[in-house]
């Protein structure tokens, strides 16, 4: 990936605060306000184009959430340890009562700890807010606000930080490339603002290994192990939060259900932590011991070297290099009993093994059935197919009517006129497809945020969710897809001619292309960046027809001269098609008025699915 190989990571430890805000200012913001409130104020400032204030509040929200999560996880870790150390009220474990006694002591400790550390509005931070910070959403806005106030180095680092957690975000990847070339940006000083201490220590240790500074290897790797294990404890503690049971409210099944939910979350911690600024390591924790065994050997600490060897072999018993190392050490003046795994690693390994077996048991024996209520669109759905693939002279395409009513189209156009941003999705480029037209858009995530902060009526968000889900279900049924289809991107967009542009234009509003590959003049379509290779199906739902031009065309050549079919937009009309080069298409020039549509793309690959949970939760509480 670009951002892994492109950057030489800075090892400065200045990530406590994202930038050099006045300490008094940020302290007063943090002490009196919750992270959710700070985030909302930052988004409000962004929407109002007050970018200085956007930076201040979003930076404060990030730091406040850090403080909140450290305190919360600290409470859970500390209380678990305390409950474990207290003698039981009765020495014999009757009917597992000692487990419940320990649980009660742990609970009482957590209640007291949380009450002493949090503001009332933070005591139970809602899952939607947690998701915003876990997914590093503040950086999605911070990079834009930094850019507007010309803080380009921070802008690049904020984009990089977001990419570490969303490595497949093509737009942010493009942004980072752009930012890295701005004046004053030093590529080697682009940092991950969220990198934890063990990352820096590990990198320092591996650098020391290259430079043969063995004492530095030992010091940094030993400290990295300590910080890594605590980071994993924090990650696991974060998995012990609230959970909506949803089924079996009985006592014992409730415990089992919540435990399974928590266990699934904890099993993801090693993967989450095994990243050095975006580059994944399958063996990050065990590899510490690989470095250590060699450094200890080089400093004549053979007992410690033997322990490190045996520890690594505990994780990878068939590793030929380490087995060879062990044979070599055995020929030296060492004792066989020195080959014993280190205590902290052995505890980690045994817990990991047990949890793997438990998780496998859960997955095999319980096997929850998901999606039981399959939508059957054949009964009572208002959508009508007006033209099939044959009528449109192609394959895997169709035209439908009555997806929206006139009043629904009007509502969505009004939403777009109020809140669509110029160049949305194209780094603010107002004319991304042709210099003759302005492009404006608003994403589902931004619509959700506008609803969340009270700037948009929940009915508008509900309408977008409903119409796009109707479209997805219709596509799933019409094309008889036997694989589940996921949303991957939803975009409400309008395009209109630039003032003064000629009315007799012959260029395209959007040139000939396929939605999941890069089209070449020889009609070969390469599935590689910057195309969205994971897109499998596409749909355009039109909102109006009070403009000139803007026809959607299916074509069979690179220049768009060989038309297969033409679709004239109108309210409630939807064109749906598979996203490959079998459906090359373009949009004719819009010469007058504003052409608005709701564009939706779908994927079979769940890992590229659009996060709609925030929107669902907002509507649930509306």
C-alpha positions as CSV (number, residue, x, y, z in Angstrom):
1,X,0.0,0.0,0.0
2,X,1.2,3.5,-0.8
3,X,1.3,5.0,2.6
4,X,3.3,2.1,4.1
5,X,6.1,2.2,1.6
6,X,6.0,5.9,1.0
7,X,6.7,7.1,4.5
8,X,9.7,7.0,6.7
9,X,8.1,7.1,10.1
10,X,8.9,9.8,12.6
11,X,9.6,8.6,16.1
12,X,8.7,11.8,17.9
13,X,6.5,11.2,20.9
14,X,4.4,14.3,20.5
15,X,1.1,12.6,20.0
16,X,-0.5,13.4,23.4
17,X,-2.2,16.4,21.8
18,X,-2.6,16.5,18.1
19,X,-1.3,20.0,17.8
20,X,0.2,22.8,19.8
21,X,-3.0,24.3,21.2
22,X,-2.7,26.7,24.0
23,X,-2.6,24.4,27.0
24,X,-4.9,26.5,29.1
25,X,-7.5,26.6,26.3
26,X,-7.5,22.9,25.7
27,X,-7.5,22.1,29.4
28,X,-10.6,24.2,30.0
29,X,-12.3,22.7,27.0
30,X,-11.6,19.1,28.2
31,X,-12.3,19.5,31.9
32,X,-15.8,21.0,31.4
33,X,-17.1,19.1,28.3
34,X,-17.6,15.5,27.2
35,X,-15.8,14.1,24.1
36,X,-19.2,13.8,22.4
37,X,-20.0,17.4,22.9
38,X,-16.6,18.5,21.8
39,X,-16.9,16.4,18.6
40,X,-20.3,17.9,17.8
41,X,-19.0,21.4,18.2
42,X,-16.1,20.5,16.0
43,X,-18.5,19.2,13.3
44,X,-20.7,22.3,13.6
45,X,-17.6,24.5,13.1
46,X,-16.6,22.5,10.1
47,X,-20.1,22.9,8.6
48,X,-19.9,26.6,9.3
49,X,-16.5,26.8,7.6
50,X,-15.0,28.0,10.9
51,X,-11.9,25.9,10.5
52,X,-9.8,27.3,13.4
53,X,-12.6,26.4,15.8
54,X,-13.1,23.1,14.0
55,X,-9.4,22.2,14.8
56,X,-9.7,23.4,18.4
57,X,-12.8,21.4,19.2
58,X,-11.8,18.2,17.3
59,X,-8.3,18.1,18.9
60,X,-9.9,18.6,22.3
61,X,-12.4,15.8,21.5
62,X,-9.6,13.4,20.6
63,X,-7.7,14.1,23.8
64,X,-10.8,13.9,25.9
65,X,-11.7,10.5,24.5
66,X,-8.1,9.4,25.2
67,X,-8.5,10.4,28.8
68,X,-12.0,8.8,29.0
69,X,-10.9,5.5,27.5
70,X,-7.7,5.3,29.6
71,X,-9.7,5.9,32.8
72,X,-12.5,3.5,31.9
73,X,-10.1,0.7,30.9
74,X,-8.0,1.5,33.9
75,X,-11.0,1.0,36.1
76,X,-11.8,-2.4,34.6
77,X,-8.2,-3.6,34.8
78,X,-7.6,-2.4,38.3
79,X,-10.9,-3.7,39.6
80,X,-10.4,-7.1,38.1
81,X,-7.0,-7.3,39.8
82,X,-8.5,-6.2,43.1
83,X,-11.3,-8.6,43.0
84,X,-8.9,-11.5,42.3
85,X,-6.7,-10.6,45.3
86,X,-9.5,-10.4,48.0
87,X,-10.0,-13.6,50.1
88,X,-13.3,-15.3,49.4
89,X,-16.1,-15.2,52.1
90,X,-16.1,-19.0,52.1
91,X,-13.1,-21.1,51.4
92,X,-14.9,-23.8,49.3
93,X,-16.3,-23.0,45.9
94,X,-19.9,-24.2,46.2
95,X,-21.9,-24.1,43.0
96,X,-19.4,-21.6,41.4
97,X,-20.3,-19.0,44.1
98,X,-16.7,-17.8,44.2
99,X,-17.0,-16.7,40.6
100,X,-20.1,-14.7,41.4
101,X,-18.6,-13.2,44.6
102,X,-15.6,-12.1,42.6
103,X,-17.9,-10.7,39.9
104,X,-19.8,-8.7,42.6
105,X,-16.7,-7.3,44.1
106,X,-15.4,-6.4,40.6
107,X,-18.8,-4.7,39.8
108,X,-18.8,-2.6,43.1
109,X,-15.2,-1.5,42.4
110,X,-16.1,-0.4,38.8
111,X,-19.1,1.5,40.0
112,X,-17.1,3.5,42.5
113,X,-14.2,4.0,40.1
114,X,-16.3,5.3,37.3
115,X,-18.3,7.6,39.6
116,X,-15.1,9.2,40.8
117,X,-13.6,9.8,37.4
118,X,-16.3,10.8,34.9
119,X,-18.7,13.6,34.1
120,X,-22.3,12.5,34.5
121,X,-22.8,12.7,30.7
122,X,-19.8,10.5,30.2
123,X,-20.7,7.8,32.7
124,X,-22.3,5.7,30.0
125,X,-20.9,6.9,26.7
126,X,-23.3,5.7,24.0
127,X,-22.1,3.2,21.4
128,X,-22.5,5.6,18.5
129,X,-20.1,8.0,20.1
130,X,-17.7,5.2,20.9
131,X,-17.8,4.1,17.3
132,X,-16.9,7.6,16.1
133,X,-13.7,7.7,18.1
134,X,-12.8,4.0,17.7
135,X,-13.0,4.4,13.9
136,X,-10.9,7.7,14.2
137,X,-13.6,9.8,12.5
138,X,-12.3,13.1,14.0
139,X,-9.2,12.8,11.7
140,X,-11.5,12.6,8.7
141,X,-12.5,16.1,9.4
142,X,-9.3,17.3,11.0
143,X,-7.3,16.7,7.9
144,X,-9.7,19.0,6.0
145,X,-9.7,21.7,8.7
146,X,-5.9,21.6,8.9
147,X,-5.7,22.0,5.2
148,X,-8.0,25.1,5.2
149,X,-5.8,26.8,7.8
150,X,-2.7,25.8,6.0
151,X,-1.3,23.5,8.7
152,X,-0.1,21.1,6.0
153,X,2.2,18.9,8.1
154,X,-0.6,18.2,10.6
155,X,-3.0,17.8,7.7
156,X,-0.8,15.0,6.2
157,X,-0.4,13.4,9.6
158,X,-4.2,13.5,10.3
159,X,-4.8,11.9,6.8
160,X,-2.2,9.2,7.5
161,X,-3.6,8.5,11.0
162,X,-7.0,7.9,9.4
163,X,-5.5,5.7,6.7
164,X,-3.8,3.5,9.3
165,X,-7.3,2.5,10.5
166,X,-8.9,2.6,7.1
167,X,-6.2,1.4,4.7
168,X,-8.7,0.9,1.8
169,X,-10.1,4.4,1.8
170,X,-9.1,5.5,-1.7
171,X,-10.2,9.1,-1.2
172,X,-8.0,9.5,1.8
173,X,-5.1,7.8,0.1
174,X,-5.4,10.3,-2.7
175,X,-5.6,13.1,-0.2
176,X,-2.4,12.0,1.5
177,X,-0.6,11.9,-1.8
178,X,-1.7,15.4,-2.5
179,X,-0.8,16.7,1.0
180,X,2.7,15.1,0.9
181,X,3.6,17.5,-1.9
182,X,2.4,20.7,-0.3
183,X,4.8,23.4,0.8
184,X,6.5,22.7,4.1
185,X,5.5,19.0,4.4
186,X,8.4,16.8,5.3
187,X,7.5,13.2,4.5
188,X,9.7,11.7,7.2
189,X,7.8,13.8,9.8
190,X,4.3,12.5,8.9
191,X,3.2,10.6,12.0
192,X,0.4,8.5,13.2
193,X,-1.1,10.6,16.0
194,X,-2.7,7.5,17.5
195,X,0.4,5.3,17.6
196,X,1.0,3.8,21.0
197,X,4.2,3.7,23.0
198,X,5.0,0.0,22.1
199,X,5.1,1.0,18.4
200,X,7.8,3.6,18.9
201,X,9.8,1.3,21.2
202,X,9.6,-1.6,18.8
203,X,10.7,0.5,15.9
204,X,13.6,1.9,18.0
205,X,14.5,-1.7,18.9
206,X,14.5,-3.0,15.4
207,X,16.6,0.1,14.3
208,X,19.0,-0.7,17.1
209,X,19.2,-4.3,15.8
210,X,20.2,-3.0,12.4
211,X,22.8,-0.8,14.0
212,X,24.0,-3.6,16.2
213,X,23.4,-1.6,19.4
214,X,22.5,-4.7,21.4
215,X,21.9,-3.0,24.8
216,X,19.4,-0.6,23.0
217,X,17.7,-3.6,21.4
218,X,17.2,-5.2,24.8
219,X,16.0,-2.0,26.5
220,X,13.5,-1.1,23.8
221,X,12.2,-4.6,23.1
222,X,11.7,-5.3,26.9
223,X,9.9,-2.0,27.3
224,X,7.9,-2.7,24.2
225,X,6.7,-6.0,25.5
226,X,5.5,-4.3,28.7
227,X,3.6,-1.6,26.8
228,X,2.2,-4.1,24.3
229,X,0.8,-6.3,26.9
230,X,-0.8,-3.4,28.7
231,X,-2.2,-2.1,25.4
232,X,-3.7,-5.5,24.9
233,X,-5.2,-5.4,28.4
234,X,-6.7,-2.0,27.5
235,X,-8.0,-3.4,24.3
236,X,-9.6,-6.4,26.0
237,X,-11.0,-4.2,28.7
238,X,-12.7,-2.1,26.0
239,X,-14.5,-5.3,25.0
240,X,-16.3,-5.5,28.4
241,X,-18.7,-2.6,27.8
242,X,-22.5,-2.6,27.3
243,X,-24.2,-5.1,25.0
244,X,-27.7,-5.4,23.7
245,X,-28.6,-9.0,24.4
246,X,-31.4,-9.1,21.8
247,X,-32.3,-12.7,22.7
248,X,-32.6,-15.1,25.7
249,X,-33.0,-12.6,28.6
250,X,-32.7,-15.5,31.0
251,X,-29.9,-15.3,33.6
252,X,-27.4,-17.9,32.5
253,X,-28.0,-17.5,28.7
254,X,-27.6,-13.7,29.2
255,X,-24.2,-14.2,30.8
256,X,-23.1,-16.7,28.0
257,X,-24.3,-14.3,25.3
258,X,-22.5,-11.3,26.7
259,X,-19.4,-13.4,27.3
260,X,-19.4,-14.6,23.7
261,X,-19.8,-11.1,22.4
262,X,-16.9,-9.9,24.6
263,X,-14.8,-12.9,23.6
264,X,-15.3,-12.2,19.9
265,X,-14.2,-8.7,20.5
266,X,-11.1,-9.7,22.5
267,X,-10.0,-12.2,19.8
268,X,-9.6,-9.2,17.5
269,X,-7.2,-7.4,19.8
270,X,-3.9,-9.0,18.6
271,X,-4.8,-8.1,15.0
272,X,-5.6,-4.5,16.0
273,X,-2.4,-4.2,17.8
274,X,-0.2,-5.9,15.3
275,X,0.3,-2.9,13.1
276,X,3.2,-0.5,12.9
277,X,1.7,2.6,11.3
278,X,-0.4,0.7,8.8
279,X,1.9,-2.2,8.1
280,X,0.5,-5.5,9.5
281,X,2.7,-8.0,11.3
282,X,1.3,-11.5,11.9
283,X,3.9,-12.1,14.6
284,X,4.4,-8.7,16.2
285,X,4.3,-9.9,19.8
286,X,6.3,-13.1,19.4
287,X,8.9,-11.3,17.3
288,X,10.0,-9.3,20.3
289,X,11.6,-12.5,21.6
290,X,13.3,-13.2,18.3
291,X,15.1,-9.8,18.6
292,X,15.8,-10.4,22.3
293,X,17.4,-13.8,22.0
294,X,20.0,-12.5,19.6
295,X,20.6,-9.3,21.5
296,X,21.0,-11.2,24.8
297,X,23.4,-13.6,23.0
298,X,25.5,-10.7,21.7
299,X,25.7,-9.3,25.3
300,X,26.7,-12.7,26.8
301,X,23.4,-13.1,28.7
302,X,22.9,-16.7,27.7
303,X,20.3,-17.6,30.3
304,X,18.1,-14.7,29.1
305,X,18.8,-15.7,25.4
306,X,17.7,-19.3,26.1
307,X,14.5,-18.1,27.7
308,X,13.7,-15.9,24.7
309,X,14.5,-18.8,22.3
310,X,12.1,-21.1,24.1
311,X,9.4,-18.4,24.3
312,X,9.5,-17.9,20.6
313,X,9.4,-21.6,20.0
314,X,6.3,-21.8,22.2
315,X,4.5,-19.7,19.6
316,X,6.2,-21.2,16.5
317,X,7.5,-24.7,17.5
318,X,8.5,-25.6,13.9
319,X,10.5,-22.5,13.2
320,X,13.7,-23.8,11.6
321,X,15.8,-20.8,12.3
322,X,15.0,-20.8,16.0
323,X,15.4,-24.5,16.3
324,X,18.8,-24.2,14.8
325,X,19.6,-21.4,17.3
326,X,18.5,-23.6,20.1
327,X,20.8,-26.4,18.9
328,X,23.7,-23.9,18.7
329,X,23.1,-22.6,22.3
330,X,22.9,-26.2,23.6
331,X,26.5,-26.7,22.5
332,X,27.6,-23.7,24.6
333,X,27.9,-23.5,28.3
334,X,24.2,-23.4,29.1
335,X,21.8,-25.5,31.2
336,X,18.8,-27.2,29.8
337,X,16.5,-25.7,32.4
338,X,17.3,-22.3,31.0
339,X,15.1,-23.2,28.1
340,X,11.9,-22.2,29.7
341,X,9.3,-19.9,28.3
342,X,9.0,-16.5,30.0
343,X,6.2,-16.2,32.5
344,X,4.3,-13.3,30.8
345,X,4.4,-15.0,27.4
346,X,3.4,-18.4,28.8
347,X,0.3,-16.8,30.5
348,X,-0.5,-15.0,27.2
349,X,-0.1,-18.2,25.2
350,X,-2.2,-20.4,27.4
351,X,-5.0,-17.8,27.5
352,X,-4.9,-17.4,23.8
353,X,-5.1,-21.2,23.3
354,X,-8.0,-21.6,25.6
355,X,-9.9,-18.7,24.1
356,X,-9.3,-20.1,20.6
357,X,-10.9,-23.4,21.7
358,X,-13.8,-21.7,23.4
359,X,-14.4,-19.5,20.3
360,X,-14.3,-22.5,18.0
361,X,-16.8,-24.3,20.3
362,X,-19.1,-21.3,20.2
363,X,-19.0,-21.0,16.5
364,X,-19.6,-24.7,16.0
365,X,-22.3,-25.4,18.5
366,X,-24.3,-22.2,18.6
367,X,-24.1,-21.1,15.0
368,X,-26.6,-18.3,15.2
369,X,-28.8,-17.9,12.2
370,X,-28.6,-14.3,10.9
371,X,-30.9,-12.5,8.5
372,X,-33.9,-14.7,9.1
373,X,-36.3,-12.2,7.8
374,X,-35.4,-12.1,4.2
375,X,-37.1,-9.4,2.3
376,X,-39.3,-10.8,-0.4
377,X,-39.7,-7.9,-2.9
378,X,-41.9,-9.9,-5.1
379,X,-44.9,-9.1,-2.9
380,X,-46.3,-5.6,-2.9
381,X,-43.2,-3.7,-3.9
382,X,-44.1,-0.5,-5.8
383,X,-40.9,-0.6,-8.0
384,X,-41.7,-1.5,-11.6
385,X,-39.2,-2.6,-14.2
386,X,-39.8,-0.7,-17.5
387,X,-36.9,-2.0,-19.6
388,X,-34.8,-5.1,-19.2
389,X,-31.3,-5.8,-20.4
390,X,-32.5,-6.7,-23.9
391,X,-34.4,-3.5,-24.2
392,X,-31.3,-1.6,-23.2
393,X,-29.1,-3.6,-25.7
394,X,-26.8,-5.1,-23.1
395,X,-26.4,-7.5,-20.2
396,X,-27.0,-7.2,-16.4
397,X,-28.8,-3.9,-16.6
398,X,-32.4,-2.7,-16.3
399,X,-34.5,0.4,-15.8
400,X,-37.1,0.8,-13.1
401,X,-39.8,3.4,-12.3
402,X,-41.5,4.6,-9.1
403,X,-38.6,4.2,-6.8
404,X,-39.5,7.6,-5.3
405,X,-42.5,9.8,-5.3
406,X,-42.5,13.5,-6.4
407,X,-42.6,14.7,-2.8
408,X,-39.7,12.4,-1.8
409,X,-37.6,13.6,-4.8
410,X,-38.3,17.2,-3.7
411,X,-37.2,16.5,-0.2
412,X,-33.9,15.0,-1.3
413,X,-33.2,17.8,-3.8
414,X,-33.8,20.4,-1.0
415,X,-31.4,18.4,1.3
416,X,-28.8,18.5,-1.4
417,X,-29.2,22.3,-2.1
418,X,-28.8,23.0,1.6
419,X,-25.9,20.7,2.6
420,X,-24.1,19.4,-0.5
421,X,-20.4,20.3,-0.5
422,X,-18.6,21.4,-3.7
423,X,-16.3,18.7,-4.8
424,X,-17.5,16.3,-2.2
425,X,-15.6,13.0,-2.6
426,X,-13.0,14.6,-4.9
427,X,-10.8,16.5,-2.4
428,X,-12.9,19.6,-2.8
429,X,-12.4,19.7,-6.6
430,X,-15.6,21.5,-7.8
431,X,-15.1,20.3,-11.4
432,X,-13.8,16.7,-11.1
433,X,-15.3,15.3,-14.3
434,X,-15.3,18.3,-16.6
435,X,-14.2,21.9,-16.2
436,X,-17.6,22.9,-17.6
437,X,-19.6,21.6,-14.6
438,X,-19.7,22.1,-10.9
439,X,-20.2,18.9,-8.8
440,X,-21.7,18.9,-5.3
441,X,-22.5,16.0,-3.0
442,X,-23.3,14.8,0.5
443,X,-22.5,11.3,1.8
444,X,-24.7,9.1,4.0
445,X,-22.2,9.6,6.9
446,X,-22.5,13.4,6.7
447,X,-26.3,13.2,6.4
448,X,-26.2,11.1,9.6
449,X,-24.1,13.6,11.4
450,X,-26.3,16.5,10.3
451,X,-29.3,14.6,11.7
452,X,-27.4,13.7,14.9
453,X,-26.5,17.4,15.6
454,X,-30.1,18.5,14.9
455,X,-29.5,20.3,11.6
456,X,-31.5,17.9,9.5
457,X,-34.9,16.2,10.1
458,X,-34.6,12.5,10.8
459,X,-37.3,11.8,8.1
460,X,-34.8,12.8,5.4
461,X,-32.2,10.3,6.7
462,X,-35.0,7.7,7.0
463,X,-36.0,8.3,3.4
464,X,-32.4,7.8,2.1
465,X,-32.1,4.6,4.1
466,X,-35.4,3.3,2.9
467,X,-35.1,4.0,-0.8
468,X,-31.5,2.6,-1.0
469,X,-32.5,-0.5,0.9
470,X,-35.5,-1.0,-1.4
471,X,-33.1,-0.6,-4.4
472,X,-30.6,-3.1,-2.9
473,X,-33.4,-5.7,-2.3
474,X,-34.8,-5.1,-5.8
475,X,-31.3,-5.6,-7.4
476,X,-30.7,-8.7,-5.3
477,X,-34.0,-10.3,-6.5
478,X,-34.0,-9.1,-10.1
479,X,-30.6,-10.4,-10.9
480,X,-31.2,-13.6,-8.8
481,X,-28.0,-13.1,-6.8
482,X,-27.2,-16.0,-4.6
483,X,-24.7,-14.0,-2.6
484,X,-25.5,-11.3,-0.1
485,X,-25.1,-7.8,-1.4
486,X,-23.7,-5.0,0.8
487,X,-23.8,-1.3,0.5
488,X,-20.3,0.1,-0.2
489,X,-21.1,3.8,-0.9
490,X,-24.1,6.1,-0.9
491,X,-23.8,9.6,-2.4
492,X,-26.5,12.3,-3.0
493,X,-25.1,14.4,-5.9
494,X,-26.0,17.3,-8.1
495,X,-24.1,18.7,-11.1
496,X,-24.7,21.9,-13.0
497,X,-23.0,24.0,-15.7
498,X,-20.3,26.5,-14.7
499,X,-21.7,30.0,-15.3
500,X,-20.8,31.2,-18.7
501,X,-20.2,27.7,-20.2
502,X,-21.6,27.2,-23.7
503,X,-25.0,25.7,-24.2
504,X,-24.0,23.7,-27.2
505,X,-21.4,21.5,-25.5
506,X,-20.5,18.1,-26.9
507,X,-18.2,16.9,-24.0
508,X,-19.4,14.5,-21.4
509,X,-20.5,15.5,-17.9
510,X,-18.8,12.2,-16.8
511,X,-16.6,10.4,-19.4
512,X,-17.0,6.8,-20.5
513,X,-16.0,4.5,-17.7
514,X,-16.8,1.3,-15.8
515,X,-17.4,1.5,-12.0
516,X,-14.9,-1.1,-10.9
517,X,-11.9,-1.0,-13.3
518,X,-9.7,1.5,-15.2
519,X,-10.8,1.6,-18.8
520,X,-8.1,1.8,-21.5
521,X,-8.4,2.9,-25.1
522,X,-8.3,-0.7,-26.2
523,X,-11.3,-1.4,-24.0
524,X,-9.3,-3.4,-21.6
525,X,-10.4,-2.6,-18.0
526,X,-7.7,-3.1,-15.4
527,X,-9.0,-3.9,-11.9
528,X,-6.4,-1.9,-9.9
529,X,-6.1,1.4,-8.1
530,X,-7.5,4.0,-8.4
531,X,-10.6,2.1,-9.5
532,X,-13.0,0.8,-6.8
533,X,-12.3,-2.9,-7.7
534,X,-14.7,-4.2,-5.0
535,X,-17.8,-2.6,-6.5
536,X,-20.1,-5.3,-8.0
537,X,-23.4,-3.5,-8.7
538,X,-24.4,0.1,-9.3
539,X,-27.6,2.0,-9.2
540,X,-28.5,5.6,-10.0
541,X,-31.8,6.9,-8.7
542,X,-32.9,10.2,-10.4
543,X,-34.6,13.0,-8.6
544,X,-35.5,15.5,-11.3
545,X,-35.8,16.4,-15.0
546,X,-35.9,20.2,-14.9
547,X,-32.6,20.6,-16.6
548,X,-31.1,20.4,-20.1
549,X,-28.8,17.5,-21.2
550,X,-27.6,15.0,-18.6
551,X,-28.7,11.8,-20.3
552,X,-27.2,8.6,-19.0
553,X,-25.9,6.4,-21.8
554,X,-24.6,2.9,-22.1
555,X,-21.9,2.7,-24.8
556,X,-19.6,0.1,-26.4
557,X,-16.5,2.2,-27.2
558,X,-13.9,4.3,-25.3
559,X,-15.1,7.7,-26.7
560,X,-18.8,7.2,-26.3
561,X,-19.7,7.4,-30.0
562,X,-21.3,3.9,-30.2
563,X,-24.5,4.2,-28.1
564,X,-26.3,1.1,-26.9
565,X,-29.1,2.9,-25.1
566,X,-30.0,6.3,-23.6
567,X,-31.8,6.9,-20.3
568,X,-33.5,10.3,-19.7
569,X,-33.5,11.1,-16.0
570,X,-36.8,11.8,-14.2
571,X,-38.0,11.6,-10.6
572,X,-38.2,8.1,-9.3
573,X,-36.4,6.4,-12.2
574,X,-33.6,4.0,-11.4
575,X,-31.0,2.5,-13.7
576,X,-29.3,-0.6,-12.2
577,X,-26.4,-2.6,-13.6
578,X,-23.4,-4.7,-12.8
579,X,-20.2,-2.6,-12.3
580,X,-17.8,-4.2,-14.7
581,X,-16.7,-3.3,-18.3
582,X,-19.8,-5.1,-19.6
583,X,-21.6,-1.9,-18.7
584,X,-19.5,1.0,-19.9
585,X,-21.5,4.2,-19.4
586,X,-21.2,8.0,-19.4
587,X,-23.3,11.1,-18.7
588,X,-24.0,13.7,-21.4
589,X,-23.2,17.3,-20.7
590,X,-25.6,19.2,-18.4
591,X,-26.1,22.5,-20.2
592,X,-28.8,24.2,-18.1
593,X,-30.2,23.7,-14.5
594,X,-29.1,21.2,-11.9
595,X,-29.2,17.4,-12.4
596,X,-29.6,15.6,-9.0
597,X,-29.5,11.9,-8.3
598,X,-28.9,9.4,-5.5
599,X,-26.0,7.2,-6.5
600,X,-25.5,3.8,-4.7
601,X,-22.8,1.2,-5.2
602,X,-22.9,-2.4,-3.8
603,X,-20.3,-5.1,-3.1
604,X,-20.3,-8.8,-2.3
605,X,-17.2,-8.3,-0.1
606,X,-18.4,-7.5,3.5
607,X,-15.1,-5.9,4.4
608,X,-15.8,-3.1,2.0
609,X,-19.4,-2.6,3.3
610,X,-20.5,0.9,4.1
611,X,-20.9,1.6,7.9
612,X,-24.6,2.3,8.3
613,X,-24.7,1.6,12.0
614,X,-24.5,5.3,13.0
615,X,-27.5,6.1,10.8
616,X,-29.5,3.1,12.1
617,X,-28.9,4.1,15.7
618,X,-29.9,7.7,15.0
619,X,-33.2,6.6,13.5
620,X,-33.7,4.1,16.3
621,X,-33.5,7.0,18.8
622,X,-35.5,9.4,16.7
